[in-house]
Amino acid sequence: MHHTGPDHVGRIQAQWARERPDLDSSAMGIIGRMHRLGAVLHEELRPVFAAAGLSDGDFDVLAALRRAGEPFELTPGELAATTMITSGAVTKRVDRLVEAGWVTRSVAEHDGRVRRIALTPSGRALVDRVVEQHFANEERLLGTFSDAERSRLTHLLIQWSRALGA
């Protein structure tokens, strides 16, 4: 669906151009659109997780364990680094996932101070099912872009992420 005329951020830029023509609002236009898109994407992605009884944070932990490969386990520190969340948040998420039966928490054999978080068979089945739905949902969200546009957008986002250290 194509819309004509300025979008929400474009209208804000037009107001700034009228009120402060001495300022360049082009950066605000990009950042504002990215901010709004982030909020919309969050709302569009959450229902897939919610339908499986997961929060997006729960899915992050399960997906990190699944991506780790056999034996599908990581330490809490590795989970924190992989999911970019604090160790306290990892503990809360893992507690919930243990209670649900999707992961186990154990002591490492080689070092009693080290804890290991591992997917259970039901956790692996769940994440394998949900990741397929998640990828399909992401494809839907990018459906307006051609392959060339997706490639260009990917390149630009990687370039920007690296420049900002994200």
Summary of the structure (lengths in Angstrom):
residues: 166
radius of gyration: 20.7
end to end distance: 32.2
largest distance: 67.5
contacts: 416
relative contact order: 0.10
helix: 67%
strand: 7%
